[in-house]
């Protein structure tokens, strides 16, 4: 027998994009291989209605009795979003494992690391500025150090993030707009995870301050966040869009905002793409 909890979740998912009456929900569940008595289904629907997840309204039928139409209310939509995010987290975790275990020559992290290492000296001083720890960050840093073994790579971020990293890289406690280094100290700054434009104005002058003349900054961000994506999205774009929700309506694109702010201190070189990740590279104006 299918657990009631699973049927409840399926009902919430079914009502995500449309309103249905009980018989329609029953048929949709049958199509998905879930068979249950109509009486049990109505018990579940009534319970979710009483708990405040569903709204119900009566619809006239020209060929029979009135039908009760069910739809999600705000609490139901929140529950559906939680189901979606749980599924996305699971898929993203497996996808990340897949990427991390690809052969080195095919690894997206190796491609990104090679892109970062382009046009800088073999014994460069690099700051990787991140506000949170992720496994991809650690994997990419390992690849970057293999490519540039003579370089010094600093991890800049919150103190607790450095403690989570399984690495012997030197760490500095700081933030994207407050990097604890003297003027002109770094050859390159790498800044992953940009999903908004709010702090760019305070960040960009700080990046210019700590970079050497002709030093470069690389912003690494999910491609789907740079501008409103076109439908249909790839699975990677869909995951990133939901993990980093952005309201594109009436908003300047993130890429344009980044470029406009960088242009005050930097020469923007190019934007490159690796899988569903984009790298915006700029060189400090002399």
VENVENWO-V770165 format. One record per pair of residues at least 24 apart in sequence whose ideal C-beta (glycine too) atoms are under 7 Angstrom apart, sorted by the first residue. I is the first residue (numbers start at 1). J is the second residue. If there is no record, write none. Layout:
i->I j->J
i->I j->J
//
This chain:
i->2 j->34
i->2 j->36
i->4 j->44
i->7 j->34
i->7 j->36
i->7 j->44
i->8 j->44
i->8 j->48
i->9 j->83
i->10 j->34
i->11 j->44
i->11 j->45
i->11 j->48
i->12 j->53
i->12 j->72
i->12 j->76
i->12 j->79
i->12 j->80
i->12 j->83
i->13 j->80
i->13 j->83
i->15 j->70
i->15 j->71
i->15 j->72
i->15 j->76
i->16 j->72
i->16 j->80
i->19 j->69
i->19 j->70
i->19 j->71
i->20 j->70
i->21 j->67
i->21 j->68
i->21 j->69
i->21 j->70
i->22 j->68
i->25 j->70
i->45 j->70
i->53 j->79
i->84 j->242
i->85 j->242
i->88 j->239
i->88 j->242
i->88 j->243
i->91 j->239
i->92 j->239
i->96 j->135
i->96 j->136
i->100 j->135
i->100 j->139
i->108 j->274
i->108 j->275
i->109 j->136
i->109 j->139
i->109 j->140
i->109 j->143
i->110 j->143
i->111 j->274
i->112 j->140
i->112 j->274
i->112 j->277
i->112 j->279
i->113 j->140
i->113 j->143
i->113 j->144
i->113 j->147
i->114 j->147
i->115 j->272
i->115 j->279
i->116 j->144
i->116 j->190
i->116 j->218
i->117 j->144
i->117 j->147
i->117 j->148
i->120 j->187
i->120 j->188
i->120 j->216
i->121 j->187
i->122 j->148
i->122 j->150
i->122 j->151
i->123 j->150
i->123 j->151
i->124 j->148
i->124 j->151
i->124 j->187
i->124 j->188
i->125 j->151
i->125 j->152
i->125 j->185
i->125 j->186
i->125 j->187
i->126 j->151
i->126 j->152
i->126 j->153
i->126 j->154
i->126 j->186
i->126 j->187
i->126 j->188
i->126 j->190
i->127 j->154
i->127 j->156
i->127 j->179
i->127 j->186
i->127 j->189
i->128 j->153
i->128 j->154
i->128 j->155
i->128 j->156
i->128 j->190
i->129 j->156
i->129 j->157
i->129 j->176
i->129 j->179
i->129 j->189
i->129 j->190
i->129 j->191
i->130 j->157
i->130 j->161
i->130 j->192
i->130 j->193
i->131 j->157
i->131 j->158
i->131 j->193
i->132 j->161
i->133 j->161
i->133 j->164
i->133 j->165
i->137 j->192
i->138 j->165
i->138 j->166
i->138 j->167
i->141 j->167
i->141 j->169
i->176 j->203
i->177 j->202
i->177 j->203
i->177 j->206
i->178 j->206
i->179 j->206
i->179 j->210
i->181 j->210
i->183 j->209
i->183 j->210
i->184 j->211
i->184 j->212
i->185 j->210
i->186 j->210
i->186 j->211
i->186 j->212
i->186 j->215
i->187 j->212
i->187 j->215
i->188 j->215
i->188 j->216
i->188 j->218
i->189 j->217
i->190 j->218
i->190 j->220
i->191 j->217
i->191 j->219
i->191 j->220
i->192 j->220
i->193 j->221
i->194 j->219
i->194 j->221
i->195 j->221
i->195 j->225
i->195 j->244
i->195 j->246
i->197 j->254
i->197 j->257
i->200 j->257
i->200 j->258
i->200 j->261
i->201 j->261
i->204 j->261
i->204 j->262
i->204 j->264
i->204 j->265
i->205 j->265
i->208 j->265
i->208 j->284
i->211 j->284
i->213 j->284
i->213 j->286
i->214 j->283
i->214 j->284
i->214 j->286
i->215 j->284
i->216 j->281
i->216 j->282
i->216 j->283
i->216 j->284
i->217 j->266
i->217 j->282
i->218 j->279
i->218 j->281
i->219 j->258
i->219 j->280
i->220 j->277
i->220 j->279
i->221 j->278
i->222 j->276
i->222 j->277
i->223 j->273
i->223 j->276
i->223 j->277
i->223 j->278
i->224 j->276
i->225 j->254
i->226 j->253
i->226 j->254
i->226 j->255
i->226 j->278
i->227 j->253
i->227 j->254
i->227 j->255
i->234 j->276
i->236 j->275
i->236 j->276
i->237 j->276
i->240 j->276
i->255 j->280
//
